[in-house]
Amino acid sequence: MLLARVVGTVVATRKDPRLVSNKLLIARPTDPRGKADGAYLVAVDTVDAGVGETVLIVSGSSARMAAGMKDCPVDAAIVGIVDTVEVSD
Amino acid sequence: MHLARVIGTVVSTRKDAALSGLKLLVVQPLAPDGQDAGRPLVAIDAVGAGTGERVFYVRGREASFPFLPVEPPTDAGIVGIVDHWTVE
């Protein structure tokens, strides 16, 4: 899973019917210390996250295992809002 | 599966219900020579690993299999603690 910072939202009127009423957010992966690292991605939000929050993103086919995402055409889902990350070394 | 070193922990209160009670660890992938290889990632722990230990983890939806019949939404899971490895 990736740590990422939510930086924006996506609005799409015309989309796959299985994506209707799901919130789409733009997130930028970060390293464990919070530094941006990697390419922006669009993820479906299952935990009511918002812009500015650090979140956990699950990608690939595992994204469909997030709550309510069964058989949905998604490859990235926000499954947690991060309170703290503690890193040694 | 990949070798990694556990370098930290993640605390998340609001998360997918199927992740409740699971430990989230930050792992740094390692090359066979023990050097860091690639970006750190977050994995769920199925074996009781802790910070500083060398482990191996599985990627993809198989990472949730240790917790069947529950299927926590994860794409990385620690499935073993490495005692030692050797490379010829």
Backbone of each chain as nested JSON, in Angstrom:
{
  "chains": [
    {"id": "A", "residues": [
      {"number": 1, "name": "MET", "atoms": {"N": [0.838, -1.193, 0.0], "CA": [0.0, 0.0, 0.0], "C": [0.874, 1.244, 0.0]}},
      {"number": 2, "name": "LEU", "atoms": {"N": [0.342, 2.301, -0.544], "CA": [1.085, 3.551, -0.655], "C": [0.584, 4.558, 0.363]}},
      {"number": 3, "name": "LEU", "atoms": {"N": [1.511, 5.358, 0.861], "CA": [1.123, 6.555, 1.593], "C": [0.995, 7.676, 0.572]}},
      {"number": 4, "name": "ALA", "atoms": {"N": [-0.03, 8.498, 0.701], "CA": [-0.213, 9.579, -0.265], "C": [-0.913, 10.75, 0.406]}},
      {"number": 5, "name": "ARG", "atoms": {"N": [-0.716, 11.927, -0.18], "CA": [-1.404, 13.133, 0.268], "C": [-2.487, 13.466, -0.742]}},
      {"number": 6, "name": "VAL", "atoms": {"N": [-3.697, 13.699, -0.239], "CA": [-4.799, 14.067, -1.137], "C": [-4.621, 15.531, -1.54]}},
      {"number": 7, "name": "VAL", "atoms": {"N": [-4.614, 15.779, -2.866], "CA": [-4.376, 17.136, -3.348], "C": [-5.535, 17.688, -4.163]}},
      {"number": 8, "name": "GLY", "atoms": {"N": [-6.55, 16.879, -4.452], "CA": [-7.637, 17.429, -5.248], "C": [-8.765, 16.448, -5.452]}},
      {"number": 9, "name": "THR", "atoms": {"N": [-9.767, 16.912, -6.161], "CA": [-10.936, 16.072, -6.427], "C": [-11.171, 15.99, -7.93]}},
      {"number": 10, "name": "VAL", "atoms": {"N": [-11.88, 14.957, -8.347], "CA": [-12.229, 14.774, -9.754], "C": [-13.747, 14.712, -9.851]}},
      {"number": 11, "name": "VAL", "atoms": {"N": [-14.296, 15.476, -10.792], "CA": [-15.728, 15.402, -11.071], "C": [-15.895, 14.817, -12.464]}},
      {"number": 12, "name": "ALA", "atoms": {"N": [-16.705, 13.777, -12.583], "CA": [-16.942, 13.154, -13.889], "C": [-18.417, 12.805, -13.984]}},
      {"number": 13, "name": "THR", "atoms": {"N": [-19.081, 13.383, -14.959], "CA": [-20.512, 13.104, -15.118], "C": [-20.71, 11.808, -15.88]}},
      {"number": 14, "name": "ARG", "atoms": {"N": [-19.964, 11.673, -16.963], "CA": [-20.121, 10.479, -17.782], "C": [-19.039, 9.48, -17.379]}},
      {"number": 15, "name": "LYS", "atoms": {"N": [-19.461, 8.361, -16.829], "CA": [-18.489, 7.368, -16.351], "C": [-19.164, 6.013, -16.284]}},
      {"number": 16, "name": "ASP", "atoms": {"N": [-18.37, 4.997, -16.022], "CA": [-18.919, 3.654, -15.891], "C": [-20.001, 3.648, -14.813]}},
      {"number": 17, "name": "PRO", "atoms": {"N": [-21.149, 3.016, -15.079], "CA": [-22.245, 3.042, -14.103], "C": [-21.85, 2.519, -12.721]}},
      {"number": 18, "name": "ARG", "atoms": {"N": [-20.861, 1.629, -12.665], "CA": [-20.455, 1.103, -11.348], "C": [-19.636, 2.108, -10.551]}},
      {"number": 19, "name": "LEU", "atoms": {"N": [-19.293, 3.225, -11.195], "CA": [-18.554, 4.264, -10.467], "C": [-19.466, 5.372, -9.973]}},
      {"number": 20, "name": "VAL", "atoms": {"N": [-20.752, 5.28, -10.314], "CA": [-21.674, 6.337, -9.916], "C": [-21.738, 6.43, -8.395]}},
      {"number": 21, "name": "SER", "atoms": {"N": [-21.7, 7.66, -7.896], "CA": [-21.773, 8.004, -6.472], "C": [-20.535, 7.611, -5.686]}},
      {"number": 22, "name": "ASN", "atoms": {"N": [-19.458, 7.303, -6.38], "CA": [-18.177, 7.154, -5.684], "C": [-17.377, 8.455, -5.819]}},
      {"number": 23, "name": "LYS", "atoms": {"N": [-16.699, 8.828, -4.736], "CA": [-15.896, 10.054, -4.764], "C": [-14.514, 9.733, -5.316]}},
      {"number": 24, "name": "LEU", "atoms": {"N": [-14.069, 10.541, -6.259], "CA": [-12.739, 10.349, -6.849], "C": [-11.824, 11.475, -6.382]}},
      {"number": 25, "name": "LEU", "atoms": {"N": [-10.651, 11.107, -5.892], "CA": [-9.701, 12.101, -5.399], "C": [-8.38, 11.973, -6.14]}},
      {"number": 26, "name": "ILE", "atoms": {"N": [-7.675, 13.076, -6.242], "CA": [-6.32, 13.071, -6.805], "C": [-5.34, 13.024, -5.639]}},
      {"number": 27, "name": "ALA", "atoms": {"N": [-4.404, 12.103, -5.701], "CA": [-3.457, 11.949, -4.601], "C": [-2.039, 11.874, -5.152]}},
      {"number": 28, "name": "ARG", "atoms": {"N": [-1.1, 12.333, -4.352], "CA": [0.318, 12.27, -4.715], "C": [1.017, 11.39, -3.703]}},
      {"number": 29, "name": "PRO", "atoms": {"N": [1.613, 10.291, -4.138], "CA": [2.322, 9.422, -3.191], "C": [3.412, 10.188, -2.449]}},
      {"number": 30, "name": "THR", "atoms": {"N": [3.64, 9.791, -1.201], "CA": [4.7, 10.402, -0.399], "C": [5.558, 9.295, 0.195]}},
      {"number": 31, "name": "ASP", "atoms": {"N": [6.766, 9.655, 0.605], "CA": [7.574, 8.697, 1.339], "C": [7.111, 8.73, 2.804]}},
      {"number": 32, "name": "PRO", "atoms": {"N": [7.621, 7.811, 3.665], "CA": [7.108, 7.745, 5.039], "C": [7.321, 9.035, 5.836]}},
      {"number": 33, "name": "ARG", "atoms": {"N": [8.213, 9.89, 5.365], "CA": [8.457, 11.147, 6.075], "C": [7.611, 12.288, 5.525]}},
      {"number": 34, "name": "GLY", "atoms": {"N": [6.769, 12.007, 4.533], "CA": [5.831, 13.003, 4.039], "C": [6.281, 13.737, 2.794]}},
      {"number": 35, "name": "LYS", "atoms": {"N": [7.459, 13.386, 2.276], "CA": [7.965, 14.061, 1.088], "C": [7.31, 13.468, -0.161]}},
      {"number": 36, "name": "ALA", "atoms": {"N": [6.821, 14.337, -1.045], "CA": [6.167, 13.862, -2.27], "C": [7.136, 13.029, -3.092]}},
      {"number": 37, "name": "ASP", "atoms": {"N": [6.624, 11.931, -3.641], "CA": [7.51, 10.962, -4.281], "C": [6.678, 10.126, -5.257]}},
      {"number": 38, "name": "GLY", "atoms": {"N": [6.75, 10.447, -6.541], "CA": [6.02, 9.636, -7.501], "C": [4.926, 10.413, -8.214]}},
      {"number": 39, "name": "ALA", "atoms": {"N": [4.253, 9.719, -9.116], "CA": [3.291, 10.361, -9.999], "C": [1.907, 10.454, -9.36]}},
      {"number": 40, "name": "TYR", "atoms": {"N": [1.191, 11.515, -9.699], "CA": [-0.172, 11.711, -9.217], "C": [-1.059, 10.569, -9.69]}},
      {"number": 41, "name": "LEU", "atoms": {"N": [-2.055, 10.23, -8.907], "CA": [-3.01, 9.236, -9.377], "C": [-4.407, 9.572, -8.883]}},
      {"number": 42, "name": "VAL", "atoms": {"N": [-5.389, 9.005, -9.566], "CA": [-6.791, 9.185, -9.175], "C": [-7.221, 7.921, -8.437]}},
      {"number": 43, "name": "ALA", "atoms": {"N": [-7.787, 8.112, -7.26], "CA": [-8.206, 6.966, -6.454], "C": [-9.635, 7.166, -5.998]}},
      {"number": 44, "name": "VAL", "atoms": {"N": [-10.366, 6.065, -5.882], "CA": [-11.729, 6.144, -5.386], "C": [-11.66, 6.149, -3.851]}},
      {"number": 45, "name": "ASP", "atoms": {"N": [-12.479, 6.989, -3.235], "CA": [-12.399, 7.191, -1.784], "C": [-13.475, 6.369, -1.081]}},
      {"number": 46, "name": "THR", "atoms": {"N": [-13.067, 5.491, -0.171], "CA": [-14.039, 4.671, 0.559], "C": [-14.109, 5.028, 2.043]}},
      {"number": 47, "name": "VAL", "atoms": {"N": [-13.361, 6.037, 2.472], "CA": [-13.314, 6.353, 3.909], "C": [-13.602, 7.831, 4.189]}},
      {"number": 48, "name": "ASP", "atoms": {"N": [-14.111, 8.551, 3.189], "CA": [-14.451, 9.954, 3.388], "C": [-13.224, 10.813, 3.691]}},
      {"number": 49, "name": "ALA", "atoms": {"N": [-12.207, 10.651, 2.908], "CA": [-11.005, 11.474, 3.065], "C": [-11.219, 12.827, 2.407]}},
      {"number": 50, "name": "GLY", "atoms": {"N": [-10.319, 13.77, 2.677], "CA": [-10.434, 15.1, 2.094], "C": [-9.08, 15.649, 1.715]}},
      {"number": 51, "name": "VAL", "atoms": {"N": [-9.109, 16.771, 0.988], "CA": [-7.871, 17.395, 0.528], "C": [-6.99, 17.758, 1.714]}},
      {"number": 52, "name": "GLY", "atoms": {"N": [-5.704, 17.443, 1.607], "CA": [-4.745, 17.752, 2.652], "C": [-4.449, 16.601, 3.579]}},
      {"number": 53, "name": "GLU", "atoms": {"N": [-5.286, 15.572, 3.55], "CA": [-5.059, 14.448, 4.455], "C": [-4.072, 13.448, 3.865]}},
      {"number": 54, "name": "THR", "atoms": {"N": [-3.362, 12.766, 4.755], "CA": [-2.503, 11.662, 4.338], "C": [-3.315, 10.386, 4.422]}},
      {"number": 55, "name": "VAL", "atoms": {"N": [-3.251, 9.595, 3.364], "CA": [-4.114, 8.42, 3.276], "C": [-3.309, 7.189, 2.865]}},
      {"number": 56, "name": "LEU", "atoms": {"N": [-3.969, 6.038, 3.017], "CA": [-3.42, 4.766, 2.556], "C": [-4.145, 4.391, 1.27]}},
      {"number": 57, "name": "ILE", "atoms": {"N": [-3.388, 4.101, 0.226], "CA": [-3.982, 3.728, -1.052], "C": [-3.597, 2.297, -1.399]}},
      {"number": 58, "name": "VAL", "atoms": {"N": [-4.589, 1.502, -1.711], "CA": [-4.339, 0.143, -2.166], "C": [-4.544, 0.128, -3.678]}},
      {"number": 59, "name": "SER", "atoms": {"N": [-3.627, -0.521, -4.391], "CA": [-3.702, -0.464, -5.849], "C": [-3.761, -1.856, -6.466]}},
      {"number": 60, "name": "GLY", "atoms": {"N": [-4.047, -1.865, -7.76], "CA": [-4.196, -3.125, -8.471], "C": [-5.534, -3.776, -8.174]}},
      {"number": 61, "name": "SER", "atoms": {"N": [-5.605, -5.09, -8.398], "CA": [-6.881, -5.788, -8.218], "C": [-7.342, -5.747, -6.76]}},
      {"number": 62, "name": "SER", "atoms": {"N": [-6.409, -5.527, -5.838], "CA": [-6.788, -5.445, -4.42], "C": [-7.715, -4.274, -4.147]}},
      {"number": 63, "name": "ALA", "atoms": {"N": [-7.689, -3.256, -5.002], "CA": [-8.549, -2.089, -4.784], "C": [-10.017, -2.486, -4.796]}},
      {"number": 64, "name": "ARG", "atoms": {"N": [-10.327, -3.564, -5.524], "CA": [-11.715, -4.009, -5.576], "C": [-12.167, -4.679, -4.291]}},
      {"number": 65, "name": "MET", "atoms": {"N": [-11.238, -4.941, -3.401], "CA": [-11.602, -5.538, -2.11], "C": [-11.985, -4.481, -1.085]}},
      {"number": 66, "name": "ALA", "atoms": {"N": [-11.828, -3.213, -1.413], "CA": [-12.273, -2.156, -0.51], "C": [-13.799, -2.2, -0.403]}},
      {"number": 67, "name": "ALA", "atoms": {"N": [-14.305, -1.674, 0.705], "CA": [-15.744, -1.749, 0.964], "C": [-16.544, -1.132, -0.174]}},
      {"number": 68, "name": "GLY", "atoms": {"N": [-17.485, -1.892, -0.718], "CA": [-18.386, -1.379, -1.738], "C": [-17.813, -1.347, -3.137]}},
      {"number": 69, "name": "MET", "atoms": {"N": [-16.609, -1.87, -3.334], "CA": [-15.948, -1.767, -4.638], "C": [-15.958, -3.076, -5.421]}},
      {"number": 70, "name": "LYS", "atoms": {"N": [-16.715, -4.052, -4.931], "CA": [-16.721, -5.351, -5.612], "C": [-17.132, -5.19, -7.072]}},
      {"number": 71, "name": "ASP", "atoms": {"N": [-16.325, -5.754, -7.977], "CA": [-16.589, -5.732, -9.42], "C": [-16.608, -4.333, -10.033]}},
      {"number": 72, "name": "CYS", "atoms": {"N": [-16.057, -3.344, -9.341], "CA": [-15.981, -2.0, -9.911], "C": [-14.672, -1.851, -10.696]}},
      {"number": 73, "name": "PRO", "atoms": {"N": [-14.713, -1.065, -11.781], "CA": [-13.504, -0.874, -12.588], "C": [-12.564, 0.154, -11.956]}},
      {"number": 74, "name": "VAL", "atoms": {"N": [-11.879, -0.248, -10.905], "CA": [-10.944, 0.656, -10.231], "C": [-9.615, -0.068, -10.01]}},
      {"number": 75, "name": "ASP", "atoms": {"N": [-8.517, 0.691, -9.98], "CA": [-7.231, 0.087, -9.65], "C": [-6.517, 0.836, -8.534]}},
      {"number": 76, "name": "ALA", "atoms": {"N": [-7.215, 1.778, -7.898], "CA": [-6.636, 2.469, -6.744], "C": [-7.779, 2.901, -5.83]}},
      {"number": 77, "name": "ALA", "atoms": {"N": [-7.679, 2.552, -4.553], "CA": [-8.721, 2.913, -3.604], "C": [-8.085, 3.409, -2.312]}},
      {"number": 78, "name": "ILE", "atoms": {"N": [-8.684, 4.478, -1.775], "CA": [-8.242, 4.996, -0.477], "C": [-8.961, 4.192, 0.591]}},
      {"number": 79, "name": "VAL", "atoms": {"N": [-8.2, 3.486, 1.435], "CA": [-8.812, 2.592, 2.431], "C": [-8.515, 3.023, 3.865]}},
      {"number": 80, "name": "GLY", "atoms": {"N": [-7.769, 4.092, 4.062], "CA": [-7.496, 4.535, 5.426], "C": [-7.008, 5.969, 5.449]}},
      {"number": 81, "name": "ILE", "atoms": {"N": [-7.359, 6.68, 6.531], "CA": [-6.81, 8.017, 6.759], "C": [-5.716, 7.866, 7.807]}},
      {"number": 82, "name": "VAL", "atoms": {"N": [-4.519, 8.314, 7.478], "CA": [-3.363, 8.086, 8.344], "C": [-3.322, 9.134, 9.454]}},
      {"number": 83, "name": "ASP", "atoms": {"N": [-3.228, 8.646, 10.702], "CA": [-3.041, 9.554, 11.832], "C": [-1.568, 9.9, 11.966]}},
      {"number": 84, "name": "THR", "atoms": {"N": [-0.733, 8.862, 12.103], "CA": [0.704, 9.078, 12.268], "C": [1.493, 7.998, 11.543]}},
      {"number": 85, "name": "VAL", "atoms": {"N": [2.684, 8.364, 11.137], "CA": [3.661, 7.399, 10.611], "C": [4.908, 7.553, 11.457]}},
      {"number": 86, "name": "GLU", "atoms": {"N": [5.383, 6.438, 11.998], "CA": [6.593, 6.48, 12.811], "C": [7.667, 5.687, 12.095]}},
      {"number": 87, "name": "VAL", "atoms": {"N": [8.784, 6.334, 11.796], "CA": [9.849, 5.663, 11.062], "C": [11.142, 5.756, 11.851]}},
      {"number": 88, "name": "SER", "atoms": {"N": [11.83, 4.628, 11.97], "CA": [13.151, 4.647, 12.593], "C": [14.201, 4.696, 11.495]}},
      {"number": 89, "name": "ASP", "atoms": {"N": [15.396, 4.952, 11.824], "CA": [16.608, 5.042, 10.977], "C": [16.581, 6.179, 9.967]}}
    ]},
    {"id": "B", "residues": [
      {"number": 1, "name": "MET", "atoms": {"N": [7.612, -12.994, -4.124], "CA": [7.78, -12.39, -2.806], "C": [9.081, -11.609, -2.791]}},
      {"number": 2, "name": "HIS", "atoms": {"N": [9.187, -10.674, -1.87], "CA": [10.314, -9.756, -1.856], "C": [10.887, -9.645, -0.449]}},
      {"number": 3, "name": "LEU", "atoms": {"N": [12.193, -9.426, -0.395], "CA": [12.84, -9.182, 0.888], "C": [12.687, -7.711, 1.266]}},
      {"number": 4, "name": "ALA", "atoms": {"N": [12.562, -7.464, 2.572], "CA": [12.437, -6.075, 3.022], "C": [12.861, -5.971, 4.478]}},
      {"number": 5, "name": "ARG", "atoms": {"N": [13.064, -4.746, 4.898], "CA": [13.333, -4.457, 6.307], "C": [12.195, -3.59, 6.827]}},
      {"number": 6, "name": "VAL", "atoms": {"N": [11.692, -3.935, 8.011], "CA": [10.624, -3.125, 8.608], "C": [11.253, -1.871, 9.195]}},
      {"number": 7, "name": "ILE", "atoms": {"N": [10.769, -0.701, 8.735], "CA": [11.379, 0.548, 9.208], "C": [10.408, 1.424, 9.994]}},
      {"number": 8, "name": "GLY", "atoms": {"N": [9.148, 1.019, 10.104], "CA": [8.253, 1.885, 10.86], "C": [6.835, 1.356, 10.93]}},
      {"number": 9, "name": "THR", "atoms": {"N": [5.984, 2.14, 11.559], "CA": [4.593, 1.754, 11.745], "C": [3.669, 2.887, 11.298]}},
      {"number": 10, "name": "VAL", "atoms": {"N": [2.449, 2.499, 10.922], "CA": [1.438, 3.47, 10.515], "C": [0.241, 3.318, 11.444]}},
      {"number": 11, "name": "VAL", "atoms": {"N": [-0.271, 4.437, 11.937], "CA": [-1.48, 4.426, 12.75], "C": [-2.602, 5.079, 11.951]}},
      {"number": 12, "name": "SER", "atoms": {"N": [-3.72, 4.37, 11.836], "CA": [-4.876, 4.899, 11.121], "C": [-6.128, 4.524, 11.894]}},
      {"number": 13, "name": "THR", "atoms": {"N": [-6.879, 5.533, 12.313], "CA": [-8.106, 5.271, 13.068], "C": [-9.273, 5.027, 12.124]}},
      {"number": 14, "name": "ARG", "atoms": {"N": [-9.401, 5.913, 11.157], "CA": [-10.505, 5.766, 10.207], "C": [-10.012, 4.972, 9.009]}},
      {"number": 15, "name": "LYS", "atoms": {"N": [-10.53, 3.751, 8.867], "CA": [-10.063, 2.903, 7.769], "C": [-11.131, 1.89, 7.421]}},
      {"number": 16, "name": "ASP", "atoms": {"N": [-10.898, 1.154, 6.346], "CA": [-11.81, 0.102, 5.919], "C": [-12.029, -0.864, 7.079]}},
      {"number": 17, "name": "ALA", "atoms": {"N": [-13.284, -1.276, 7.288], "CA": [-13.612, -2.123, 8.436], "C": [-12.818, -3.423, 8.431]}},
      {"number": 18, "name": "ALA", "atoms": {"N": [-12.521, -3.943, 7.248], "CA": [-11.793, -5.211, 7.176], "C": [-10.327, -5.071, 7.581]}},
      {"number": 19, "name": "LEU", "atoms": {"N": [-9.858, -3.834, 7.748], "CA": [-8.48, -3.616, 8.209], "C": [-8.393, -3.475, 9.724]}},
      {"number": 20, "name": "SER", "atoms": {"N": [-9.531, -3.485, 10.399], "CA": [-9.525, -3.287, 11.849], "C": [-8.708, -4.366, 12.541]}},
      {"number": 21, "name": "GLY", "atoms": {"N": [-7.884, -3.946, 13.483], "CA": [-7.108, -4.901, 14.269], "C": [-5.844, -5.389, 13.592]}},
      {"number": 22, "name": "LEU", "atoms": {"N": [-5.612, -4.966, 12.359], "CA": [-4.404, -5.406, 11.652], "C": [-3.292, -4.377, 11.846]}},
      {"number": 23, "name": "LYS", "atoms": {"N": [-2.048, -4.884, 11.872], "CA": [-0.898, -4.013, 12.055], "C": [-0.385, -3.558, 10.697]}},
      {"number": 24, "name": "LEU", "atoms": {"N": [-0.196, -2.253, 10.567], "CA": [0.317, -1.665, 9.322], "C": [1.778, -1.279, 9.54]}},
      {"number": 25, "name": "LEU", "atoms": {"N": [2.664, -1.826, 8.732], "CA": [4.087, -1.566, 8.89], "C": [4.661, -0.931, 7.63]}},
      {"number": 26, "name": "VAL", "atoms": {"N": [5.646, -0.057, 7.816], "CA": [6.372, 0.511, 6.686], "C": [7.577, -0.385, 6.422]}},
      {"number": 27, "name": "VAL", "atoms": {"N": [7.693, -0.877, 5.194], "CA": [8.822, -1.745, 4.859], "C": [9.65, -1.12, 3.744]}},
      {"number": 28, "name": "GLN", "atoms": {"N": [10.959, -1.314, 3.849], "CA": [11.9, -0.874, 2.823], "C": [12.378, -2.103, 2.066]}},
      {"number": 29, "name": "PRO", "atoms": {"N": [12.013, -2.247, 0.787], "CA": [12.502, -3.403, 0.022], "C": [14.032, -3.449, -0.007]}},
      {"number": 30, "name": "LEU", "atoms": {"N": [14.553, -4.671, -0.023], "CA": [16.005, -4.873, 0.004], "C": [16.445, -5.698, -1.197]}},
      {"number": 31, "name": "ALA", "atoms": {"N": [17.665, -5.419, -1.67], "CA": [18.314, -6.287, -2.645], "C": [18.958, -7.434, -1.872]}},
      {"number": 32, "name": "PRO", "atoms": {"N": [19.31, -8.528, -2.562], "CA": [19.915, -9.664, -1.854], "C": [21.203, -9.31, -1.111]}},
      {"number": 33, "name": "ASP", "atoms": {"N": [21.876, -8.229, -1.514], "CA": [23.092, -7.829, -0.789], "C": [22.775, -6.996, 0.45]}},
      {"number": 34, "name": "GLY", "atoms": {"N": [21.481, -6.8, 0.736], "CA": [21.093, -6.083, 1.942], "C": [20.926, -4.59, 1.758]}},
      {"number": 35, "name": "GLN", "atoms": {"N": [21.219, -4.095, 0.553], "CA": [21.06, -2.661, 0.289], "C": [19.588, -2.33, 0.014]}},
      {"number": 36, "name": "ASP", "atoms": {"N": [19.205, -1.089, 0.331], "CA": [17.851, -0.641, 0.009], "C": [17.625, -0.719, -1.505]}},
      {"number": 37, "name": "ALA", "atoms": {"N": [16.437, -1.154, -1.897], "CA": [16.129, -1.281, -3.322], "C": [14.708, -0.804, -3.56]}},
      {"number": 38, "name": "GLY", "atoms": {"N": [14.567, 0.438, -3.981], "CA": [13.242, 0.951, -4.284], "C": [12.619, 1.707, -3.134]}},
      {"number": 39, "name": "ARG", "atoms": {"N": [11.368, 2.098, -3.372], "CA": [10.671, 2.964, -2.424], "C": [10.05, 2.17, -1.292]}},
      {"number": 40, "name": "PRO", "atoms": {"N": [9.987, 2.765, -0.1], "CA": [9.268, 2.116, 1.006], "C": [7.78, 2.026, 0.69]}},
      {"number": 41, "name": "LEU", "atoms": {"N": [7.115, 1.053, 1.292], "CA": [5.68, 0.896, 1.12], "C": [5.064, 0.426, 2.433]}},
      {"number": 42, "name": "VAL", "atoms": {"N": [3.745, 0.426, 2.466], "CA": [3.038, -0.002, 3.664], "C": [2.485, -1.407, 3.43]}},
      {"number": 43, "name": "ALA", "atoms": {"N": [2.712, -2.309, 4.38], "CA": [2.231, -3.688, 4.26], "C": [1.51, -4.069, 5.541]}},
      {"number": 44, "name": "ILE", "atoms": {"N": [0.509, -4.967, 5.421], "CA": [-0.102, -5.482, 6.633], "C": [0.713, -6.677, 7.114]}},
      {"number": 45, "name": "ASP", "atoms": {"N": [0.684, -6.894, 8.418], "CA": [1.549, -7.888, 9.047], "C": [0.743, -9.124, 9.41]}},
      {"number": 46, "name": "ALA", "atoms": {"N": [1.165, -10.292, 8.869], "CA": [0.463, -11.538, 9.175], "C": [1.266, -12.437, 10.104]}},
      {"number": 47, "name": "VAL", "atoms": {"N": [2.454, -12.006, 10.515], "CA": [3.338, -12.918, 11.265], "C": [3.888, -12.323, 12.553]}},
      {"number": 48, "name": "GLY", "atoms": {"N": [3.468, -11.129, 12.933], "CA": [3.979, -10.539, 14.17], "C": [5.351, -9.919, 14.03]}},
      {"number": 49, "name": "ALA", "atoms": {"N": [5.646, -9.331, 12.894], "CA": [6.943, -8.686, 12.678], "C": [6.993, -7.343, 13.396]}},
      {"number": 50, "name": "GLY", "atoms": {"N": [8.207, -6.823, 13.554], "CA": [8.372, -5.539, 14.215], "C": [9.486, -4.735, 13.575]}},
      {"number": 51, "name": "THR", "atoms": {"N": [9.587, -3.481, 13.987], "CA": [10.582, -2.576, 13.409], "C": [11.994, -3.141, 13.567]}},
      {"number": 52, "name": "GLY", "atoms": {"N": [12.757, -3.067, 12.484], "CA": [14.134, -3.529, 12.485], "C": [14.302, -4.94, 11.958]}},
      {"number": 53, "name": "GLU", "atoms": {"N": [13.22, -5.713, 11.886], "CA": [13.344, -7.097, 11.427], "C": [13.382, -7.169, 9.909]}},
      {"number": 54, "name": "ARG", "atoms": {"N": [14.062, -8.211, 9.43], "CA": [14.07, -8.463, 7.998], "C": [12.995, -9.499, 7.695]}},
      {"number": 55, "name": "VAL", "atoms": {"N": [12.207, -9.217, 6.699], "CA": [11.002, -10.007, 6.431], "C": [10.908, -10.287, 4.934]}},
      {"number": 56, "name": "PHE", "atoms": {"N": [9.972, -11.146, 4.56], "CA": [9.566, -11.174, 3.156], "C": [8.077, -10.922, 3.074]}},
      {"number": 57, "name": "TYR", "atoms": {"N": [7.691, -10.25, 1.985], "CA": [6.3, -9.859, 1.829], "C": [5.819, -10.257, 0.448]}},
      {"number": 58, "name": "VAL", "atoms": {"N": [4.498, -10.398, 0.33], "CA": [3.882, -10.783, -0.933], "C": [3.084, -9.589, -1.453]}},
      {"number": 59, "name": "ARG", "atoms": {"N": [3.102, -9.408, -2.761], "CA": [2.368, -8.305, -3.378], "C": [1.117, -8.835, -4.07]}},
      {"number": 60, "name": "GLY", "atoms": {"N": [0.181, -7.925, -4.314], "CA": [-1.044, -8.298, -5.0], "C": [-2.11, -8.733, -4.018]}},
      {"number": 61, "name": "ARG", "atoms": {"N": [-3.235, -9.19, -4.551], "CA": [-4.359, -9.491, -3.66], "C": [-4.09, -10.726, -2.805]}},
      {"number": 62, "name": "GLU", "atoms": {"N": [-3.078, -11.522, -3.179], "CA": [-2.687, -12.652, -2.338], "C": [-2.268, -12.197, -0.936]}},
      {"number": 63, "name": "ALA", "atoms": {"N": [-1.914, -10.921, -0.803], "CA": [-1.5, -10.397, 0.497], "C": [-2.614, -10.51, 1.528]}},
      {"number": 64, "name": "SER", "atoms": {"N": [-3.855, -10.626, 1.069], "CA": [-4.969, -10.714, 2.023], "C": [-5.271, -12.161, 2.415]}},
      {"number": 65, "name": "PHE", "atoms": {"N": [-4.686, -13.128, 1.734], "CA": [-5.049, -14.526, 1.964], "C": [-4.78, -15.024, 3.392]}},
      {"number": 66, "name": "PRO", "atoms": {"N": [-3.737, -14.56, 4.095], "CA": [-3.545, -15.063, 5.462], "C": [-4.74, -14.787, 6.384]}},
      {"number": 67, "name": "PHE", "atoms": {"N": [-5.607, -13.866, 5.98], "CA": [-6.699, -13.471, 6.868], "C": [-8.05, -14.029, 6.421]}},
      {"number": 68, "name": "LEU", "atoms": {"N": [-8.059, -14.926, 5.443], "CA": [-9.309, -15.53, 4.992], "C": [-10.052, -16.154, 6.163]}},
      {"number": 69, "name": "PRO", "atoms": {"N": [-11.389, -16.122, 6.207], "CA": [-12.279, -15.682, 5.14], "C": [-12.441, -14.168, 5.02]}},
      {"number": 70, "name": "VAL", "atoms": {"N": [-11.897, -13.401, 5.97], "CA": [-11.936, -11.943, 5.798], "C": [-10.953, -11.577, 4.685]}},
      {"number": 71, "name": "GLU", "atoms": {"N": [-11.315, -10.614, 3.86], "CA": [-10.42, -10.163, 2.797], "C": [-10.085, -8.695, 2.993]}},
      {"number": 72, "name": "PRO", "atoms": {"N": [-9.089, -8.391, 3.833], "CA": [-8.732, -6.986, 4.016], "C": [-8.204, -6.409, 2.708]}},
      {"number": 73, "name": "PRO", "atoms": {"N": [-8.573, -5.168, 2.379], "CA": [-8.112, -4.565, 1.134], "C": [-6.648, -4.152, 1.247]}},
      {"number": 74, "name": "THR", "atoms": {"N": [-5.771, -4.999, 0.773], "CA": [-4.348, -4.683, 0.818], "C": [-3.67, -5.248, -0.407]}},
      {"number": 75, "name": "ASP", "atoms": {"N": [-2.583, -4.607, -0.829], "CA": [-1.801, -5.125, -1.953], "C": [-0.399, -5.522, -1.527]}},
      {"number": 76, "name": "ALA", "atoms": {"N": [-0.135, -5.515, -0.214], "CA": [1.169, -5.954, 0.278], "C": [0.997, -6.511, 1.685]}},
      {"number": 77, "name": "GLY", "atoms": {"N": [1.579, -7.684, 1.928], "CA": [1.457, -8.291, 3.251], "C": [2.718, -9.043, 3.637]}},
      {"number": 78, "name": "ILE", "atoms": {"N": [3.138, -8.857, 4.889], "CA": [4.324, -9.559, 5.388], "C": [3.908, -10.971, 5.764]}},
      {"number": 79, "name": "VAL", "atoms": {"N": [4.57, -11.97, 5.165], "CA": [4.182, -13.363, 5.399], "C": [5.316, -14.179, 6.015]}},
      {"number": 80, "name": "GLY", "atoms": {"N": [6.469, -13.566, 6.285], "CA": [7.538, -14.323, 6.935], "C": [8.609, -13.419, 7.499]}},
      {"number": 81, "name": "ILE", "atoms": {"N": [9.193, -13.853, 8.631], "CA": [10.337, -13.144, 9.205], "C": [11.583, -13.943, 8.837]}},
      {"number": 82, "name": "VAL", "atoms": {"N": [12.559, -13.277, 8.241], "CA": [13.751, -13.968, 7.744], "C": [14.75, -14.152, 8.886]}},
      {"number": 83, "name": "ASP", "atoms": {"N": [15.185, -15.403, 9.091], "CA": [16.261, -15.645, 10.059], "C": [17.592, -15.243, 9.437]}},
      {"number": 84, "name": "HIS", "atoms": {"N": [17.857, -15.771, 8.246], "CA": [19.05, -15.356, 7.505], "C": [18.884, -15.786, 6.066]}},
      {"number": 85, "name": "TRP", "atoms": {"N": [19.629, -15.141, 5.165], "CA": [19.642, -15.613, 3.787], "C": [21.08, -15.604, 3.295]}},
      {"number": 86, "name": "THR", "atoms": {"N": [21.34, -16.412, 2.293], "CA": [22.67, -16.438, 1.697], "C": [22.514, -16.315, 0.184]}},
      {"number": 87, "name": "VAL", "atoms": {"N": [23.47, -15.665, -0.425], "CA": [23.481, -15.517, -1.878], "C": [24.834, -15.997, -2.37]}},
      {"number": 88, "name": "GLU", "atoms": {"N": [24.808, -16.897, -3.351], "CA": [26.08, -17.41, -3.906], "C": [26.733, -16.326, -4.752]}}
    ]}
  ]
}
